[in-house]
Amino acid sequence: MGETRQRAQGAATVSGIARHGRLKRHNPFFSIIKMIASAMAVVLVSGACVAAITISQFEQSIDTVQLVGAIEGPPPALSSFEGCFYILVVGSDRCESDDGCAGRGSANLNDVNILLHVSEDQSNIVAVSFPRDLVVPIPSCPKENGKGNNSAMSARPINEALYYGGLPCVALTVEKLTGLKIPFAGLITFNGVVNMSTAIGGVTVCTTGPVIDKYAGINLPSAGEHELAGASALAFLRSRHGVGDGSDLGRISSQQVFMSSLVRKLTSEGALNDPVALFGLAQVATQSMQLSESLKNVTTLVSMASVLKDIDLNKITFVQYPGTTGQDGVYAGKVAPIKATAEALFAKIRSDELFTLQAGNTGRGSVLSPDVTAAPEEPATPGASAAPQAPVTPGAEETPAVTEAELLSGVLGQTAADHTCSKANN
């Protein structure tokens, strides 16, 4: 082998132009490979630069606001958000039409208020919906123009908090009501809901009969399944006269029909496993959103969303803040809190303990679908019995027993695994 190499080198010397400088023959095949590799490197580096610029421009374009008392830390690495966290999602009913919105004027109210809690081990999610008509104390909030504070009020509908002090005031009001510190919050407008539902590709909802509400602009003429996207999705989510008993409480349970179906779609189609898809959804969402400064970094948004991908649908629970109608005084025509039940609910959330809901107790605006049976729960999920323990070897550490979830009486809601239908108000 050595002789063959030497002979080959000698032959190369004969064909050289200068005796003192041997020229190496170029194999055309390897030259082409090197050209392709160089081109690929340029494309990859350029693509990374473009992506970085795009993300930077995207982050700079986000409308942000500082929450009161917020402490910011470094953003997490992609798909590595750790531990428990809370996010407040607020929907504004501000008119965005150049022609005005009949019956709504120029008021900017928080039409939807949902507090999302992800457990410390990220195996459970609870989403609490607060009725917009819920009468609560509104604390002293900084004015949006930065000039002083608004006075505290002892009993006002929660949907006025946005009007008095913007997203930070809504967060402060929910903190005072629940005893939880909220580090993350986002405000989405009507246009944002329309754009998001379209980007997702629509959501399938089931109704028990015709859902018709001229005030919200929804007209579903028959019972059964309906594919909703864009303006029709927004109209469905806003409808209160077309579902349940026509109250805000009925609307919340109807909204949970939509939200549970949305979660099932996102998990079944794999969008939550695809960072590119998540980034695309984040772009669409934030075009019509205001975010707390703590959510401005795109990796924070994507890493939070990716937490959902591995959670069992039985462990994603939508509940209503406990309340009732038909009371007098400051609660007349509004929703009065059921304080003992609410405290039991938030005690569980604060201590990160599992709980379960009474089967079928979904609320005034929804019922379990008669055509679909929810998937059976596995051990250690809310409401399931504790898993059997293996024999303990003498001297070895004992495995902690699995805590059985407690039934929270009087709390209404459903899991994402429960297939439900909106109850038509007819």
SVG drawing of the C-alpha trace seen along z (x, -y; Angstrom):
<svg xmlns="http://www.w3.org/2000/svg" viewBox="-87 -62 99 69">
<polyline fill="none" stroke="black" stroke-width="0.4" points="0.0,0.0 2.9,-2.3 4.6,-1.6 1.5,-2.3 1.1,-5.6 4.8,-6.5 4.4,-5.6 1.3,-7.7 3.0,-10.6 6.0,-10.2 3.6,-10.2 2.1,-13.4 5.6,-15.0 6.2,-14.4 3.1,-16.3 4.0,-19.3 4.8,-22.7 7.4,-23.7 9.9,-21.3 10.0,-23.1 6.2,-23.3 4.0,-20.2 0.4,-21.0 -2.3,-18.8 -4.8,-17.4 -8.4,-18.3 -11.0,-15.5 -14.1,-17.1 -16.5,-15.0 -15.0,-16.3 -15.0,-19.9 -18.7,-19.6 -19.3,-18.3 -17.4,-21.2 -19.3,-23.7 -22.6,-22.2 -21.5,-22.1 -20.4,-25.7 -23.7,-26.7 -25.6,-24.8 -23.6,-26.5 -24.4,-29.9 -28.1,-29.0 -28.2,-27.7 -26.3,-30.7 -28.4,-33.1 -31.6,-31.3 -30.5,-31.5 -29.8,-35.2 -33.2,-35.8 -34.9,-33.9 -33.1,-35.9 -34.0,-39.1 -37.7,-38.0 -38.0,-37.0 -36.3,-40.3 -38.7,-42.3 -41.6,-40.3 -40.7,-40.9 -40.2,-44.6 -43.6,-44.9 -45.5,-43.4 -47.5,-45.8 -46.5,-45.3 -47.3,-46.7 -45.7,-46.3 -47.7,-44.5 -47.7,-46.1 -44.9,-44.5 -43.7,-42.2 -40.2,-40.9 -38.7,-39.8 -36.1,-37.1 -34.2,-35.7 -36.4,-34.0 -36.4,-30.2 -34.7,-28.1 -37.1,-26.8 -39.3,-24.0 -37.7,-24.2 -40.1,-26.3 -40.0,-24.7 -42.3,-24.6 -45.6,-26.1 -46.9,-29.2 -50.0,-31.4 -51.2,-33.3 -54.2,-35.6 -55.9,-35.8 -58.2,-38.7 -60.6,-39.4 -61.5,-43.0 -64.9,-44.0 -63.5,-47.3 -65.1,-48.3 -62.6,-48.0 -64.9,-48.9 -64.5,-52.2 -68.3,-52.3 -68.8,-51.9 -70.4,-49.0 -74.2,-49.2 -75.0,-49.2 -71.5,-49.1 -70.2,-52.6 -66.5,-53.3 -66.1,-51.5 -63.2,-49.1 -64.3,-46.3 -62.8,-42.9 -65.4,-40.7 -63.5,-37.4 -61.2,-36.7 -59.5,-33.3 -56.7,-32.4 -54.5,-29.5 -52.6,-27.5 -50.0,-24.9 -48.9,-22.7 -45.4,-22.4 -44.8,-19.1 -46.6,-20.3 -48.9,-17.3 -52.1,-19.3 -53.7,-22.5 -56.7,-24.3 -58.3,-27.2 -60.7,-29.3 -63.2,-31.6 -64.4,-34.6 -67.9,-35.9 -67.7,-39.4 -70.7,-40.4 -69.0,-39.0 -69.1,-41.7 -65.7,-42.0 -63.4,-44.6 -61.3,-46.5 -58.1,-47.7 -56.4,-51.0 -54.9,-50.8 -52.3,-53.0 -54.0,-55.1 -53.1,-54.1 -51.7,-57.6 -49.2,-57.1 -50.6,-60.0 -51.5,-58.7 -53.9,-55.9 -57.6,-55.3 -59.4,-54.9 -60.2,-51.4 -63.8,-50.3 -65.4,-47.7 -68.0,-46.2 -67.9,-46.6 -68.4,-44.2 -65.0,-42.7 -65.3,-43.7 -64.8,-47.4 -61.2,-46.8 -59.9,-47.1 -61.6,-50.4 -60.2,-51.8 -56.6,-50.7 -56.0,-48.5 -54.5,-45.0 -52.4,-45.7 -55.6,-46.6 -57.3,-43.3 -54.3,-41.4 -54.3,-43.2 -58.1,-42.6 -57.7,-38.9 -54.7,-38.7 -56.7,-40.4 -59.7,-38.0 -57.6,-34.8 -54.6,-35.4 -52.3,-34.4 -49.4,-36.4 -49.9,-36.7 -46.6,-37.1 -47.9,-36.7 -50.9,-38.3 -52.3,-38.9 -55.1,-41.0 -56.7,-39.9 -59.2,-41.9 -62.1,-40.7 -60.0,-40.9 -57.4,-38.7 -60.0,-36.0 -61.1,-36.1 -57.6,-35.8 -56.6,-33.1 -59.6,-30.8 -58.9,-31.2 -55.2,-30.4 -56.0,-27.3 -58.3,-26.1 -61.6,-26.3 -63.0,-24.5 -65.9,-22.0 -68.6,-22.6 -71.7,-20.7 -75.1,-22.3 -78.3,-20.7 -80.5,-22.8 -80.5,-26.0 -78.2,-28.7 -79.5,-32.1 -78.4,-35.4 -78.9,-38.6 -76.9,-40.6 -73.7,-38.4 -74.4,-37.7 -74.6,-33.9 -77.1,-31.8 -76.6,-28.1 -80.0,-26.9 -79.9,-23.2 -78.6,-20.9 -75.4,-18.9 -71.8,-19.8 -70.7,-23.1 -67.3,-24.1 -66.6,-27.7 -63.8,-30.0 -63.3,-33.7 -66.3,-35.9 -68.6,-32.9 -66.2,-31.6 -66.1,-35.1 -69.9,-35.3 -70.3,-31.9 -67.9,-32.8 -69.7,-36.1 -73.2,-34.7 -75.1,-34.7 -78.7,-35.0 -78.4,-32.0 -77.2,-29.5 -78.1,-28.2 -80.4,-30.5 -79.2,-33.6 -76.9,-34.6 -73.2,-35.2 -72.8,-31.9 -74.5,-30.0 -72.1,-31.7 -69.0,-30.5 -70.0,-26.9 -70.7,-27.2 -67.3,-28.8 -65.8,-25.8 -67.3,-23.6 -65.3,-25.6 -62.1,-25.6 -62.1,-21.9 -62.6,-21.1 -59.8,-23.5 -57.4,-21.8 -58.3,-18.4 -57.7,-19.7 -54.3,-21.2 -53.1,-18.0 -54.5,-15.6 -53.0,-17.5 -49.6,-17.8 -49.4,-21.6 -48.0,-21.8 -45.1,-19.5 -44.0,-21.8 -42.1,-25.0 -42.5,-26.4 -46.3,-26.0 -46.3,-27.5 -44.3,-30.4 -46.7,-31.0 -49.7,-31.0 -47.8,-33.3 -47.3,-35.8 -51.0,-35.7 -52.1,-36.0 -49.9,-38.9 -50.9,-41.0 -54.1,-41.8 -52.8,-41.4 -51.2,-43.3 -48.8,-41.2 -47.1,-41.7 -43.4,-42.5 -42.7,-39.1 -44.3,-37.5 -42.5,-39.6 -39.8,-37.1 -41.0,-34.6 -39.2,-31.6 -41.2,-32.2 -44.5,-32.0 -43.4,-28.9 -42.0,-27.1 -45.2,-27.7 -47.4,-26.4 -45.2,-23.3 -46.0,-22.3 -49.5,-21.4 -48.3,-18.7 -47.7,-16.0 -50.5,-16.6 -53.4,-14.1 -56.7,-15.6 -58.2,-14.3 -55.8,-16.6 -56.8,-19.8 -59.7,-21.2 -61.9,-24.2 -63.9,-25.5 -66.1,-28.5 -65.4,-30.9 -68.2,-29.9 -71.1,-32.4 -74.8,-32.8 -77.4,-35.2 -80.8,-36.4 -79.3,-38.3 -80.2,-41.7 -78.3,-44.9 -75.0,-45.4 -75.5,-42.0 -78.8,-42.8 -78.7,-41.9 -75.1,-40.7 -73.2,-37.6 -72.6,-37.2 -69.5,-35.1 -70.1,-31.9 -67.2,-32.7 -66.8,-29.4 -66.7,-27.3 -64.4,-29.8 -62.0,-29.6 -62.0,-25.8 -61.2,-25.9 -58.3,-28.3 -56.9,-26.6 -56.4,-23.6 -54.9,-25.7 -52.5,-27.5 -51.3,-24.3 -51.0,-22.6 -53.4,-19.7 -55.4,-17.6 -59.2,-17.8 -62.1,-16.4 -65.5,-17.6 -68.9,-16.0 -69.5,-14.1 -71.9,-16.0 -71.9,-19.1 -70.8,-21.2 -72.9,-24.4 -76.0,-26.1 -74.9,-26.4 -73.6,-22.9 -74.3,-19.2 -72.3,-16.0 -72.6,-14.9 -75.0,-11.9 -73.0,-10.5 -69.5,-10.4 -68.2,-8.7 -65.1,-10.4 -61.9,-8.4 -61.5,-6.5 -59.2,-8.1 -55.9,-6.5 -54.6,-6.1 -53.4,-9.3 -55.5,-11.5 -58.1,-13.7 -60.8,-11.5 -58.9,-8.2 -58.0,-5.8 -54.5,-5.5 -52.2,-3.1 -51.2,0.1 -47.8,-0.1 -45.1,2.4 -43.7,4.4 -41.0,2.4 -37.6,4.0 -36.3,3.9 -33.9,0.9 -35.1,-0.7 -36.9,-4.0 -40.7,-3.8 -42.4,-5.2 -44.8,-8.0 -48.4,-7.0 -50.4,-8.6 -52.8,-11.2 -56.3,-10.7 -58.0,-13.7 -60.7,-15.3 -64.2,-16.0 -64.9,-19.7 -68.6,-20.0 -70.4,-22.9 -67.6,-23.7 -68.8,-23.6 -66.8,-22.7 -65.3,-20.0 -62.0,-18.5 -60.7,-18.7 -61.5,-15.0 -65.2,-15.6 -67.1,-15.9 -69.9,-18.4 -72.5,-20.3 -73.7,-23.9 -77.2,-23.9 -79.4,-26.0 -81.6,-28.6 -84.9,-27.9"/>
</svg>
